[in-house]
Amino acid sequence: LVGRVVQSVKDQDFISRLLGTYVSEEVKERLLGGGLNLEGEEKDVAVLFSDLRDFTSLSEELAPRTVVQILNLYFARMVAVISEEGGVVDKFIGDAIMAYCGAPVELANARESAARAAHRMRAELTDLNKTFASEFGIQLQSGIGLHYGPVVIGNIGSPTRKDFTIIGDTVNIAARLEGLTRSMQSPIILSEEVRKGLTSEHRLIPLEELSLKGRKEPVVCFGAVEPALSD
């Protein structure tokens, strides 16, 4: 009994440390209260990929410490938005962000939450660019891809190094949609699977069915028109 209690405390401490800086306090408390299957389970989630445009070439002109400072300011604002919408930041990949909504804690509408997060992230970047322009003389641009579908979420890796993450074709599609935002001239591209779950008004522009590398079937996509920002 003592052994089980100790293990339970260790598991809760692990979850708290693992997710504490990536999700809101409400989500963390629900996770700790309901437990979490670390071995992996299948869930339907909305995956969000965001990436900065031309940041690598921009970084060549800046001091490494300045690059870190800029990224930390950017990530802080983006993570706050994702957390407020009930999402989880899975990882940072250079200047890219991989996040998802709908797991480990279920949301009323994961697709709507992800879409709201995408628009809010773009709005936050517009505001943040005022600081970047005045302090660093730069402007950042981002692209965001959204897709909804099944993933496996759990503890994945080797015996000596594990990562609590999601994997599956849904993740790959979201990443590839983000990669198309530049060529399609749309900063936010979402799939038909995301559109089906949107409940509030979103101005969407139908795009041609996109053939993604490695997939036999094309993906029906839409460009999301961003709401006008007031001064």
ChimeraX attribute file (.defattr): number of C-alpha atoms within 10 A of each C-alpha:
attribute: neighborCount
match mode: 1-to-1
recipient: residues
	/A:1	6
	/A:2	7
	/A:3	8
	/A:4	9
	/A:5	10
	/A:6	10
	/A:7	12
	/A:8	13
	/A:9	12
	/A:10	12
	/A:11	16
	/A:12	16
	/A:13	13
	/A:14	12
	/A:15	18
	/A:16	16
	/A:17	11
	/A:18	14
	/A:19	18
	/A:20	15
	/A:21	15
	/A:22	20
	/A:23	21
	/A:24	20
	/A:25	15
	/A:26	11
	/A:27	22
	/A:28	20
	/A:29	14
	/A:30	13
	/A:31	18
	/A:32	14
	/A:33	10
	/A:34	11
	/A:35	14
	/A:36	17
	/A:37	11
	/A:38	14
	/A:39	11
	/A:40	16
	/A:41	14
	/A:42	14
	/A:43	16
	/A:44	17
	/A:45	30
	/A:46	29
	/A:47	31
	/A:48	31
	/A:49	25
	/A:50	28
	/A:51	22
	/A:52	15
	/A:53	15
	/A:54	11
	/A:55	18
	/A:56	12
	/A:57	9
	/A:58	13
	/A:59	14
	/A:60	10
	/A:61	9
	/A:62	12
	/A:63	10
	/A:64	11
	/A:65	9
	/A:66	12
	/A:67	17
	/A:68	13
	/A:69	11
	/A:70	18
	/A:71	15
	/A:72	13
	/A:73	13
	/A:74	19
	/A:75	15
	/A:76	10
	/A:77	15
	/A:78	21
	/A:79	22
	/A:80	18
	/A:81	20
	/A:82	26
	/A:83	21
	/A:84	16
	/A:85	22
	/A:86	23
	/A:87	32
	/A:88	27
	/A:89	21
	/A:90	18
	/A:91	14
	/A:92	13
	/A:93	10
	/A:94	11
	/A:95	16
	/A:96	19
	/A:97	19
	/A:98	22
	/A:99	26
	/A:100	27
	/A:101	29
	/A:102	22
	/A:103	21
	/A:104	22
	/A:105	15
	/A:106	15
	/A:107	16
	/A:108	9
	/A:109	15
	/A:110	25
	/A:111	29
	/A:112	22
	/A:113	21
	/A:114	28
	/A:115	29
	/A:116	17
	/A:117	24
	/A:118	29
	/A:119	18
	/A:120	19
	/A:121	22
	/A:122	20
	/A:123	16
	/A:124	15
	/A:125	19
	/A:126	16
	/A:127	11
	/A:128	16
	/A:129	19
	/A:130	14
	/A:131	16
	/A:132	18
	/A:133	12
	/A:134	10
	/A:135	10
	/A:136	14
	/A:137	10
	/A:138	13
	/A:139	16
	/A:140	17
	/A:141	14
	/A:142	20
	/A:143	23
	/A:144	32
	/A:145	28
	/A:146	33
	/A:147	32
	/A:148	28
	/A:149	17
	/A:150	17
	/A:151	22
	/A:152	19
	/A:153	22
	/A:154	20
	/A:155	17
	/A:156	17
	/A:157	11
	/A:158	8
	/A:159	6
	/A:160	5
	/A:161	8
	/A:162	11
	/A:163	13
	/A:164	17
	/A:165	21
	/A:166	25
	/A:167	14
	/A:168	13
	/A:169	14
	/A:170	20
	/A:171	24
	/A:172	15
	/A:173	25
	/A:174	24
	/A:175	21
	/A:176	18
	/A:177	27
	/A:178	24
	/A:179	18
	/A:180	19
	/A:181	20
	/A:182	15
	/A:183	8
	/A:184	14
	/A:185	11
	/A:186	20
	/A:187	23
	/A:188	28
	/A:189	31
	/A:190	30
	/A:191	23
	/A:192	16
	/A:193	17
	/A:194	23
	/A:195	21
	/A:196	11
	/A:197	14
	/A:198	17
	/A:199	10
	/A:200	9
	/A:201	6
	/A:202	15
	/A:203	12
	/A:204	16
	/A:205	13
	/A:206	15
	/A:207	16
	/A:208	12
	/A:209	14
	/A:210	14
	/A:211	12
	/A:212	15
	/A:213	9
	/A:214	8
	/A:215	10
	/A:216	8
	/A:217	10
	/A:218	12
	/A:219	20
	/A:220	16
	/A:221	23
	/A:222	22
	/A:223	20
	/A:224	21
	/A:225	15
	/A:226	17
	/A:227	11
	/A:228	7
	/A:229	7
	/A:230	4
	/A:231	3
